[in-house]
């Protein structure tokens, strides 16, 4: 009987200690909601997104599915011709962070290296930070298949090309075998041109042509704050 009482007392004491014992250091707070991502999937019809509105809607759809609170997502795309717009003018002021909370760029000037100092510094949009809304890295050069081409329709400074040769697949309304759209390399690799937003044109506007060039019709998406 005495042993039973002692055992019971020890169990009670241990239980009280377990309830009051510290649980260790507090876990780090989660990163704030992300404001930049590469789309995990394309629209499925090559460069044809139904124009800028359709591309923006694709960004918004994926962002909503990932649980972000932001309601103004923009695809990083420039358009040509009458009423043409520059990608850099559509995406807000920044800063922009990925799913892991890593800063991609402080502002538009940093993103595009507008000054010599910023150009030397470079943005933080790289193979390891250009993540999808799911926190995954798209397939890069060296992966199978290579999907490092991202649709931008933009020159390196983030602006539209002068009127002339179409670099936007008819402002993202064509999925034809011919035509072209300017592409960037999210992994910053590819011969002598490692530009994230203006590496080379595609071989056509259809999904098979984008795939054969080295992509899947993916987009960069930014919160336009």
C-alpha positions in Angstrom: 0.0 0.0 0.0 2.8 2.4 0.9 4.6 1.7 -2.4 1.4 2.4 -4.3 0.9 5.7 -2.5 4.5 6.7 -3.3 4.1 5.7 -6.9 0.9 7.7 -7.2 2.6 10.8 -5.7 5.5 10.5 -8.1 3.2 10.3 -11.1 1.2 13.4 -9.9 4.5 15.3 -9.5 5.8 14.3 -12.9 2.5 15.3 -14.5 2.6 18.7 -12.9 6.2 19.2 -14.1 5.2 18.1 -17.6 2.5 20.7 -17.7 4.7 23.6 -16.5 8.0 22.6 -18.2 9.1 24.9 -21.0 8.5 23.5 -24.5 11.7 25.0 -25.9 12.4 28.0 -27.9 9.4 29.6 -29.7 9.1 28.6 -33.3 10.0 31.3 -35.9 7.0 33.2 -37.2 6.0 32.2 -40.8 7.1 34.5 -43.6 4.6 37.1 -44.7 2.4 36.2 -47.7 4.4 36.0 -50.9 4.2 38.7 -53.6 6.0 37.0 -56.5 5.9 33.6 -58.1 6.5 31.8 -61.3 3.3 30.0 -62.5 3.4 26.3 -61.8 1.5 25.6 -65.0 0.9 27.6 -68.2 -2.5 28.4 -69.7 -2.3 25.3 -71.9 -2.8 27.1 -75.2 0.8 28.3 -75.9 1.2 32.0 -75.7 -2.5 32.6 -76.1 -3.9 33.8 -72.8 -6.7 35.9 -74.2 -4.6 39.0 -73.8 -3.3 40.7 -70.6 -6.6 40.2 -68.8 -6.4 36.5 -69.3 -2.8 36.3 -68.1 -3.6 38.4 -65.0 -6.5 36.1 -64.3 -4.2 33.0 -64.5 -1.9 34.6 -62.0 -4.8 35.4 -59.7 -6.3 31.9 -60.0 -3.1 30.2 -58.9 -2.5 32.8 -56.1 -6.0 32.2 -54.8 -5.5 28.5 -54.8 -2.3 28.9 -52.8 -4.2 30.9 -50.2 -2.6 34.4 -50.7 -4.7 37.4 -49.5 -3.8 39.7 -52.3 -6.3 40.4 -55.0 -4.4 42.4 -57.6 -1.9 40.1 -59.3 -0.3 41.0 -62.6 1.5 39.0 -65.2 4.9 40.4 -66.1 4.1 41.1 -69.8 4.6 44.0 -72.2 2.3 44.6 -75.2 3.0 46.3 -78.5 1.1 48.6 -80.9 -1.6 51.2 -80.0 -2.1 51.3 -76.3 0.9 49.2 -75.7 2.1 48.8 -72.1 5.4 48.1 -70.4 5.7 45.1 -68.0 7.6 47.2 -65.5 4.7 49.6 -65.3 2.2 46.9 -64.5 3.6 45.3 -61.4 3.5 47.9 -58.7 6.3 49.3 -56.6 7.7 46.3 -54.6 9.4 45.0 -52.7 8.5 41.4 -53.8 9.2 38.2 -52.0 8.8 34.5 -52.9 7.0 31.8 -51.0 10.0 31.4 -48.6 10.1 35.1 -47.8 13.2 35.7 -49.8 13.3 39.2 -51.3 13.3 39.1 -55.1 13.8 42.8 -55.6 13.3 45.9 -53.5 11.6 47.9 -56.2 11.3 48.3 -60.0 14.7 49.9 -60.4 16.4 47.1 -58.5 14.5 44.4 -60.5 15.8 45.9 -63.8 19.2 47.2 -62.8 18.3 50.8 -63.9 21.5 52.3 -62.7 25.1 51.0 -63.0 25.2 50.3 -59.3 21.9 48.4 -59.4 23.0 46.5 -62.5 26.2 45.4 -60.8 24.2 44.4 -57.7 21.6 42.5 -59.7 18.2 41.5 -58.5 17.7 38.3 -56.5 15.6 36.6 -59.2 17.7 33.4 -59.7 17.4 29.7 -60.2 17.0 29.2 -56.5 14.6 32.0 -55.7 12.2 32.0 -58.7 9.8 29.6 -57.1 6.2 28.7 -58.0 3.2 29.5 -55.9 3.6 26.0 -54.5 7.1 26.8 -53.3 8.7 24.6 -56.0 11.4 25.4 -58.5 10.3 25.1 -62.1 12.3 22.8 -64.3 15.5 24.5 -65.2 18.2 24.0 -67.9 19.6 20.5 -67.3 16.2 19.2 -66.1 13.9 17.0 -68.3 12.1 18.7 -69.8 13.8 22.1 -69.8 11.1 24.7 -69.0 13.2 27.7 -68.1 11.6 30.0 -70.7 9.2 32.5 -69.2 6.9 34.6 -71.4 7.6 38.3 -71.0 7.4 40.1 -74.4 9.8 42.6 -73.0 13.2 44.1 -73.5 15.8 43.9 -70.7 14.6 47.2 -69.2 11.1 45.8 -68.8 9.6 47.9 -71.6 7.9 46.9 -74.8 9.8 46.5 -78.0 9.3 49.3 -80.6 6.6 48.7 -83.1 7.8 46.3 -85.8 8.5 42.6 -85.4 5.9 41.1 -83.1 7.5 39.9 -79.9 4.2 39.2 -78.0 2.4 36.5 -80.1 -0.2 39.2 -81.0 -0.3 40.5 -77.5 -0.9 37.0 -76.1 -3.9 36.2 -78.2 -2.2 33.8 -80.6 -1.4 30.1 -80.2 -0.4 29.6 -83.8 2.6 27.7 -85.1 4.2 30.8 -86.4 4.9 34.1 -84.6 7.1 34.7 -81.6 7.1 36.0 -78.1 10.2 37.2 -76.2 11.2 34.9 -73.3 13.3 35.2 -70.2 15.3 32.5 -68.3 14.3 32.2 -64.7 17.5 30.2 -64.0 19.7 32.9 -65.5 21.4 30.3 -67.7 21.6 29.7 -71.5 24.6 30.4 -73.6 25.7 34.0 -73.5 22.4 35.4 -72.5 21.3 34.9 -68.9 18.6 37.5 -68.8 15.7 36.7 -66.5 13.3 38.7 -68.7 14.7 39.0 -72.3 16.9 36.1 -73.4 15.5 35.2 -76.9 12.3 34.9 -78.9 10.3 31.7 -79.1 10.1 29.5 -82.3 6.3 30.0 -82.5 3.3 30.7 -80.4 1.7 27.3 -80.0 2.2 25.0 -77.0 4.4 22.6 -79.0 6.6 25.5 -80.3 7.1 26.9 -76.8 8.0 23.4 -75.5 10.5 22.9 -78.4 12.1 26.3 -77.5 12.5 25.3 -73.9 9.4 26.3 -72.0 5.8 25.6 -71.1 4.1 28.9 -71.5 4.9 30.0 -67.9 4.5 33.5 -66.5 6.1 35.7 -63.8 3.4 37.0 -61.4 3.8 40.1 -59.2 1.5 41.7 -56.6 0.7 45.2 -58.0 0.6 47.0 -54.6 
